[in-house]
Amino acid sequence: MTWNIKPGKEQAYFGFVISEFMPRASRLGMELTDAWATVYGDQPQILAGARMPDLDRARKLVNSKAWLQLIQELEEFVNDFKLKLVTPKGNFQF
């Protein structure tokens, strides 16, 4: 997942991610594995990785009402949210 934090929303964003986004994503079955911040360059500001048991469950999750509601709430603080589902190959991958 990638996104950019809206200007002026940084403090509220971090509060939401810690208290709402991460716990709710975890309860939905997503294991958040890493988060990266871009400090220089023309790339999304935040890149977050997560794992699911399998691709079918991941597809069901990202189409679920609970997930769509969570992303809608995240978008109060971010722009340009993008999500990509991939099958893990064992090493870091984009």
C-alpha positions as CSV (number, residue, x, y, z in Angstrom):
1,M,0.0,0.0,0.0
2,T,1.2,3.5,-0.7
3,W,-0.1,7.0,0.1
4,N,0.8,10.6,0.8
5,I,-0.2,12.3,4.1
6,K,-2.3,15.4,3.5
7,P,-0.5,18.7,4.5
8,G,-1.5,19.8,8.0
9,K,-2.9,16.4,8.9
10,E,0.4,14.8,10.0
11,Q,-0.4,14.6,13.8
12,A,-3.9,13.4,13.3
13,Y,-2.7,10.9,10.7
14,F,-0.2,9.3,13.0
15,G,-2.8,9.1,15.8
16,F,-5.3,7.4,13.5
17,V,-2.7,4.9,12.1
18,I,-1.6,3.9,15.5
19,S,-4.9,3.7,17.3
20,E,-7.3,2.7,14.5
21,F,-5.7,1.6,11.2
22,M,-3.2,-0.9,12.5
23,P,-5.4,-2.6,15.1
24,R,-8.4,-2.8,12.8
25,A,-6.3,-4.1,9.8
26,S,-4.9,-6.8,12.2
27,R,-8.4,-7.8,13.4
28,L,-9.4,-8.2,9.7
29,G,-6.6,-10.7,9.3
30,M,-3.9,-8.6,7.8
31,E,-0.4,-8.9,9.3
32,L,1.3,-5.6,8.9
33,T,5.0,-6.3,8.3
34,D,6.7,-3.1,7.5
35,A,6.3,0.7,6.8
36,W,8.7,2.9,4.9
37,A,8.7,6.7,4.6
38,T,10.1,8.5,1.6
39,V,12.3,11.4,2.7
40,Y,13.6,12.4,-0.7
41,G,12.4,12.0,-4.3
42,D,9.2,11.9,-6.2
43,Q,7.6,8.7,-4.8
44,P,4.7,8.1,-2.4
45,Q,5.4,9.4,1.1
46,I,4.4,6.1,2.8
47,L,4.8,2.5,1.7
48,A,3.3,-0.2,4.0
49,G,3.6,-3.9,3.6
50,A,1.3,-6.6,5.0
51,R,0.8,-10.4,4.7
52,M,-2.3,-12.5,4.4
53,P,-2.6,-16.3,4.5
54,D,-3.4,-16.5,0.8
55,L,-4.3,-14.4,-2.2
56,D,-8.0,-15.4,-2.1
57,R,-8.4,-14.2,1.5
58,A,-6.5,-11.0,0.5
59,R,-8.9,-10.4,-2.4
60,K,-11.9,-11.0,-0.1
61,L,-10.6,-8.6,2.5
62,V,-9.9,-5.7,0.2
63,N,-13.4,-6.0,-1.2
64,S,-15.1,-6.3,2.3
65,K,-17.3,-3.6,3.7
66,A,-15.1,-3.3,6.8
67,W,-11.9,-2.8,4.8
68,L,-13.5,-0.2,2.5
69,Q,-14.8,1.7,5.5
70,L,-11.3,1.6,7.1
71,I,-9.7,3.0,3.9
72,Q,-12.4,5.7,3.6
73,E,-11.5,6.8,7.1
74,L,-7.7,6.7,6.3
75,E,-8.4,8.9,3.3
76,E,-9.5,11.7,5.6
77,F,-5.7,12.0,6.3
78,V,-4.1,10.8,3.1
79,N,-4.2,11.3,-0.7
80,D,-3.3,8.9,-3.5
81,F,-4.0,5.6,-1.6
82,K,-3.0,2.6,-3.8
83,L,-3.0,-1.1,-3.0
84,K,-1.3,-3.9,-4.9
85,L,-1.8,-7.6,-4.1
86,V,1.1,-9.8,-4.9
87,T,2.1,-13.4,-4.2
88,P,5.2,-13.3,-2.0
89,K,8.4,-14.7,-3.6
90,G,10.5,-14.9,-0.4
91,N,12.5,-11.7,-0.8
92,F,11.7,-8.0,-0.7
93,Q,9.7,-7.0,-3.7
94,F,7.9,-4.0,-5.1
